[in-house]
Amino acid sequence: MAVKLKVDKLSYKYNELTKILKGVSFAIEQGEFIALIGPNGSGKSTLLKNINSILKPDQGKVYLDELDLQKLAKKEMAKRLAVVPQNTTINFDFTVEEIVLMGRAPYLSRFKGESSQDYQIVREAMELTNTTQFADRRINQLSGGERQRVILARALAQQPEVLLLDEPTSNLDINYQLEMMELLRKLNREQELTILIVIHDLNLASQYCDKLLLLNQGQIYGFGTPEEIITAENIEEVYGSKVIIRRNYPSNRPYVTLVDNCYLPNQQLDHKVHLICGGGSGRKLMENLVEMGYQVSCGVVNKQDSDWEVAKSYGVEIISEAPFRSISKEQHQANLAKIKGVDTVVLADIPFGPGNLLNLEAALWAIKEGKEVIIIDQVGIEDKDYTAGKGSSLFRKLLDEDPLVVKEKYEVLEMLNQKIKM
């Protein structure tokens, strides 16, 4: 793809003592959807204003299709580049249609009004943003989310090649945030609109954008895919926060979870825990173990099972079986091979049927192999045995081997933590 927008060694300072941007250089290709992220004061909005020529850089250039934007006439720039500002307050109470019509201003001469073609373009912009029903309403009668869509429609009426947005989701509730990001992705994919968006929400940026441009103290800290930029190391270095990074199933994009520092270890613990679970029985325990730094695996779990989804999102190694299939001998052997290399096996409080009976055999095999086995048993095997007694028989054999038995998940964590401290 051809380079659409290029920023070359751009620097900007508000005064002699306050240098905001320091030699920023990057290039955006045609049709890319880029998120500009970074902590407060990192220079995100200032960079956007320099690109849009609202501010004039002290050094460096901004090019659009190899044209120097500083040398481009305002009307010509407005035909190529549109902006959705952070503040959507309109001082005059125009109708929605009048607001959107303002997007056609770059195409109008001094003595010529809007043509039928201009109105057609405005209607299309309003249809795209789902604002047609507001056409005759006053802009200040709309909610924040509705008003944001109207301002976006105005920008689209300019028929731009590049769209800049400054925190368009910051004052919106979660429904409007998702609606806005879905709309932007649709415009990006279907119309090949090149988009650069300043956004605070790292998870929205990761989920929707092709690449992330991470600013820190006026300089580019990183520019790449969500997988390359959203790492625990990068977030701690730039934002000063310890986080857990997991995968957001089914997109497999990074998802950031802020963790209380007192519960997050400085490094991964040298203790491997294998969970035998299913049906959501291991969900919370798995999250706790990963967040506390344990090396976690699980199996055998059917794909799309809720425990499988949690394991997938946290990058936990899974021994899995096809949905609704009984555990095969092959997957059972893979489960035993995994158990062989761990320190502790935890059998969650799961019901047993013919399809997962081999998981009980895996727990019994583990304890005979000398592994530490912890069993969570809240209700007793009789109330979770759907195998006409086979499960109960295996469970009693397991208890005869004198494993550790607890009632609650937190007891597992206490036992493991005591071992780590020893």
N, C-alpha and C positions, 0 to 999 in steps of 0.2 A: 504493500500500500504506500501511496505517496504521503509525504509529510504535509500535514494541514496547518498546524500551528507550531511555531518554533520560538522559544525564548532563549536568547543568547546572552549570557554573562550579565544578567540584569541585576542592578543594585539600586536601592532606594533608601533615603534617610529623610525623616521628618525635620530634623535639625542636625546641627553639627555633632551633637552628642548621642543622637538616637538613630542608629543605622538599623533599619528593619529587614531589608533584603540584601544578601551578600553574594553576588556573583552567581545567581540562579540560572541554570541552563537545562533545558529539556525540550523534547519534541513529541508532539502528539500526531499520530497518523490519522488519515481520513477514516471516519466511521468509528473511532474508538470512544469508549465511555470511561472517563478518567475521574477518580475521586481525589481531591486535594485534602489531605488530612494532616493533623498535627495539633499540639496543645494550644491553649489560648496564648496569644502573643507571639506565635511562631511566624506570623506574616502571611497567613492564607488569604484573608480579605484584601490586604495590601497588594499582594501579587495579582489578584484578580483585577483590581482597579488599575494596576499598571498595564496589564494586558489590554484592558478596555480603553486605555488612554484617558481615564478620569484623572489619574495621576501620571506625571511624567517622570520616567526613571532618570536617576543621576548618571547611570552608565548602562550600556547594553541596549539591545534591540528586541522587538517583538515582531515576528514575521507571520503573515497569513498568506499562504500560497506564494511565498517568497516576496511578498509585498511588505514594505516597512509600514506598520500600522501608524506610526507617528507622522508619516508623510501622507497618509490617506485622508481624504476629505471626510468630514463627519457623516455625511449622507452615504457616501460610498462604503464606509465602514459599517454603518447600520444595515446595509443591504447584505452584508456578509456575516456579521457577528451581532448577536442579540444577548441581552443580559436580563436575568431575573434577580432583582436585588433582594437582600435580606429583609428590608423594610418595605412592606406593601401598602403602607398608609397613603391614601389619596386625599389631598386637601380639598378638592372640589368634588361635589357629589354627582359625578357623571353616571350615565347608565353604563351597564356592562358592555353593550355594543359600542358605545362611544369610546370606552377605554380600549377595546380591542382594535377599533379603527385607527387609533393612534399609531399602531404598528405599521400602518401603510404610509406614514408621513415621509419616509425617505424616498418614496416613489412618486410623490406629488410635487408638481411645480407650484410656484407662488400663486398663480391665478387659475389653477385647475383643481376642481374638487374630486372627490372619490368617484371612480367609474364603477360600472356593474362588475367588472373583473375584480376590483378591490373588495367589493362587498362579498363576492363569491369566495375569495381567499379568506376573508374574515369569518364567513360561515364555516368554512372547512376547519379553520383553527379552533373555533368554538366547538365544533363537533368532536374534534380530536381530544379536547380537554373536558368534554362533557359539561359545557357551560351554556349551551344554547338555550336551556330553559330559563336562564337568568338574564337574557338579552335586554329586557326592558326594565330590569330592577336596578336600583341605585347601588353603586359599588359599596357604599358604607352600610348597606343593609345586609351584606353577606357575612358569613362566618369567616374565620381566618383561613381555613382550608379552601373554602369556595373562592375567596379573594385571591389566594395564591394561584389557583388554577386560571383565573381570569388574567392575571399578570403573565402567566406562562402563555396563554392564548395570544396576548398582545405581542409577546416575543416571537411566537411562531408566525404571526401575521407579517412579520418582517421578512419571512422566507430566508432565514439565515443559513449559512453553511456550518457555523459554529455557535453553540449555545453555552453561555456561562451562567452558572447559578451559584449564588452566595447563600449557603445555609437555608435552602428552601423548606427544609423539614423541621427547623429548630423550634418553631412555635406551634407545631401541629401535634394532635394526638396520634396514637399509633396507627389507627385506621387510615387517616389522611397521609401519614408518612409512607405507608406501604402503597397507597393509591398513587401518590406522587412518583415514587420510585418505579412502580410498574409502568406508569405512563411514560416516564423518561426512557426506560428500557425499550418500550414499544417503539417510540420515536427513533431511538438509536438503531434498532434492528431493522425496522421496516422502511425508514426514510434515509438510513445511513447518516443521520445527523451526528456530527462530532460534538461531544458533550464534555465539559469540564465543570465539575460540581464541588464546591466547598461543603464539607459535611463533617459533623462531629461524631456521629454514630458509626463506630468502626464496623459493627456488624451489618448495618445497612450498606456501607461502602463495600465490604467484603462480598456480600450476597449479590449485589447488582452490577458492580463495576468491573471492567476488564483489567484495569491496572490501578494502583494506588500510588500517589505521589506524596511521600511523607516529609513534611517540613519540620525542622527543629532549629529554633533560634535564627531564623532567616536564611537557612541553608537547606539544601536537599539532603536528607538523611538516607533516603532510599526511594527508588522508583522501580516498580515491578508488579508482578501478579499478586493477588491477595495472599497466596501461599508463601511468596517470597518476603512480603512486607509484614504481614500479621504473624509475628512470632513473639513468644514470651520475652525473648532477649530484647527485641526492638522496642516493645511496649514499655518494658521496665526502664530501658535507657532513656527513651524520649519522654514518656509520661510520668515516670517515677512510680509506677504501680505494678505490683506483682499480679499476674493473671494466669489463668489456665486457658490454653488454646485447645479447643476440640473441633471436630468436624461437624458441620451442620447438615445432617442427613435430610433429604437425599442429594443436595447440591454438592456435598463434599467440600464446601468452602470453609475456611477457618471461621470459628465463632469464639468470641472473647468473653470470658467470665472473670469478673473481678473477684479476687479472693482475699479475705482478711489475712494480713501478713503473719499473724500469730499461728495460723493453721497451715501455712505453706512452707515446706522445707526449702532450704537453700539449694538442695540438689536431690536427685532421685535416690531413693533408699535402696540399699542392696538387699532387697528381700522380695522374692517372687511369690505372688499369690494367684492361685487358679480357682476361679469360681465355677461351680456346677450349679446352674440356675436355669431360669426360663419363665416366661409368662409374667415378667416384671418383678419376680422375686429377688433378683440381684441388682435391680436398678440403682437404688439409693446407696447400697453398700459399695457398688462398683464406682459410683461418683465419688464417694468419700475416700476410697482407697487410692484412686487416681490423684485426687486433689491433695492427699497427704504424702504423695511421692512414692507409693508402692508400685512395683512392676506387676501389672495385672494382665491376666489372660482369662478366657472363659470358654466353656464348651461342655457338651455339644448342644448348640442352640439353633433352632430353625431360623432361617433367614426371614426377615420382616417381623419376627417376634420382638416385643418391646425391649427385652434385654439385649437382643441383637442390635437394635437401633441405637441404644445408649452406648454399647461397646463400639459400634461403628463411629459414632460422633466423637468419642474420646480417643480414637486410634488404638483401642485395645485389641490385641490379637484374639481372633475368634476361631474356634473349631466349629464349623457350621454345617447344617444339613439343609436340604431344599425345603421350602415351605410345606407344612402339613405332612412331611414324610417321616417315617420312623427312622431312628438312628441306624445307619448302615454299619456293617462290620468295619469298612474302611475308615469311616469317621470316628468310630469307637477306638480303633487302633491309633489314629492320629491324636485323639484325646489322651490316651494312655502315654503316648510319646511325649506330649506336652507336659503332662503331670510329672513325668520322670525328672524333668529339669527344674521343678519349682520347689519352694521351701514349705509352703502351706497350701492345703486344699480346703476350700470352704464349700460345704454342701448347703445350699439355700433351702428354705422351707417351701419346697415345691411339691405339687401333687404328682403322682406317678401313674402312668398308664403304659400299655404295651409299647407305645412309640418311644418312650424315653427311659425304659427300664435299664438299659445299658449304662445310663448315668449313675444309677445306684451301684452297679457292678464296678464302675470306674472308681467310685469312692472307696469301695471295699478293697479293690486292688491297690489303691494308693496307701491305705493304712497297713496292708500286708507288706508293702514295699518300704515301710518305715517312714513314710511321710507324716507330717503333722496334719491331722484332719480335724476340722472344726465343723460340727453339725449344728445348724440352726433348726430347732424343733419346737415350734410353738403349740401345735395342736395334736401331735402324735401321728404316727404313720397310718393308723387305722382310718383316720378321717381324711387321708389324702391318698389312699391306695385304691386304684381303679384297675387292678390286675388280678382280681379274684384270689388275693392272698400272696401272690408271688412277690410283690413289693414289700409286704410286711415281713415275709420270711427273710428277704435280703437285708432289710433294715435291722432286724434283730441280730443277724450275723454281724452286721457292721457294729452294732452296740456292744456285742460280745468282745470286740477287739479293743474296747476301752478308749474310744475317741473322746475329744473334748466336745461337750454338748452344752449349748447355750439356748436361751429363750429369745433374746433380742439381738438385732444387728449391732447395736453399739457395744455389746459385750465382745464381739469379734474384734472390733477396733481397739478396745482396751487391752485384750490379750496380745494382739500384735504389737501395739505400742510398748507394752511392758518388755517384750522380747527385744525390740529395737534399743531400748534404754539400757538393757543388760550388757 
